[in-house]
Amino acid sequence: MIDLHLHTYYSDGTMSPEELVALAKERGVETIAITDHDGMDGLEEGMKAGKRLGVHVIPGIELSTEDEEGIYMHILGYCFDPDKEALKKEVELIRRKRAERNEKLLAALHEIGCRLTKEDLQLREEQDYVGKPTFALALTKRGYISSPKEAFQEGRFMRSEVVRSVHREKISAKRAIELIREAGGLAVLAHPMKVSHLTKRKEDDFFEKLDKQLAKLKSWGLAGMECYYSSHLPQDMQRLVQMAIDQRLIITAGSDFHGAEYDQSISIGGFPVDENFDEKRMLREIYSVSCKNMV
């Protein structure tokens, strides 16, 4: 009945905000958050569609960040004021840096024999966002691979050494959290099992390091953690839930749905839950902290 991590074609999803809301309605999902990467262009359209179709749409965003130790993580923001000037300016800067990075990615792909063009990356008219999943979809349409997921397999295309050497300067996690809070919202750590440079999750000290990372993020104003997520294993999910409880963080849930073209195994509302999952409590906690800036 809830999914707080969804993408539209205003970032690297394949559906319009209205189509996404309609699909949520069809699937019986009553509350969603549109969390496009580094952008807010689809929020107003999504919320208008939500009011028309009877789906509660929470304004959101997903920011790619890193800390002073080079630990890379995504921070979700919810219920902020999208007209807050500081946040808008930062998003514009992030977009410019992403465009510069994309030029370098095209050159890197050419170096390994993939002759993609800028036109290949334009999936719709007036598109102004291109992310790595966009490259993966373009590689699929050009016949280099059979599915977008293949592009991210070890050693393949987007995971090749020359492509991985291309980096984009990211906003600091501390600054991202500050901007979200200053705009009246709350900040949540997205898919914690994907936080880079802690260790691989199979190693014994992953959760110990994650716990320390959470404490640092919380000291900067982090309010929650995405414990229920499409690719989380049941045993990992249980540990994350307990960790969030111990750290007094809001527990959130999301699928990270981008569209069936990217991954048919992920659907709206498609994430594992356990007997402790309480969506109504989750929403009450989110609303108690924020959501005073619904547009």
C-alpha positions, 0 to 999 in steps of 0.5 A: 500500500506504500512505496517511497522510492520511485523514479519518473522520466524526469530522471532515469525512469521510463514513465511520466509522473502521471503514468507512474501514479496511474500504475500505483493506483492500478496496483493498489498502492495508496501512498507513493513518493516520487524521488527522481535523481537530483531533480524536482521537475516531476513533482508538481505533475505527479501530485496533481495526478495523485489528487485526481486519481486518489493516490497520495504523492509525497514530494521527494528527491534522491541525491548522490552524495559522499562524505569526507572519507569518500564513502558514496551513498544516496540520500533521499529527501521527503516532504521538503519545499521544492521552491526553497532557493538553496536547494534549487540552486544546488540541484542546478549545479549538480545537473551541470556537473552530471552533463559534464560527466556524461560527455566523459562517459561517452568518450570512455565508451567510444574507447572500448568500442561502443559508438553511442551518440548523444542522440542515442541517450535522448529517450524522449523529447525535452529530456534534460537528464541522462544518468548511467541507467540511460546509458544502459538502456541506450546500449540495449537499444543499440544491440550491444547487450540484451538487457540494461542490467547486463551493462552493470555486470562486472567488467561489462560496459558501465563496469569496465575499468575505463568507464569506472575511471570517470567520476563526477564531483558529488555533493557532500552527504552533510550538505545534502542533509542540511539542504533537505532539512533547511527546505523543511524536509527529512533526510533518509539513507537510501538502500543501505546495503549499497553504501560503497567503501564500507566493505562488501556485505558478505564480510563480517564487519559490514553492519558494524561499519554501517552502524558507525556511519549511521551515527555520523549521518544522524549527527548531521541530521539524518532522520531515517533509513530505507530498511525495506527495499527491493533487493534486500535479503530477509536477514539483512532487512531484519538487521537493518530494522533493528539498527534503525530502532537502536539509532532511533531512525524512521524506518522507510520502504521503497522499491526503487522502481524505474520502469519495466524496461530497466528491470522486470523483477522490480514493481511498484510496492515490490519489496520484501517485508516482515511481521514488523512492517507497519506502513501507517506508523511509518507515515505517521512518523514521517508526517510528524517530522515533516510534510508541512510543505506539500505543494 
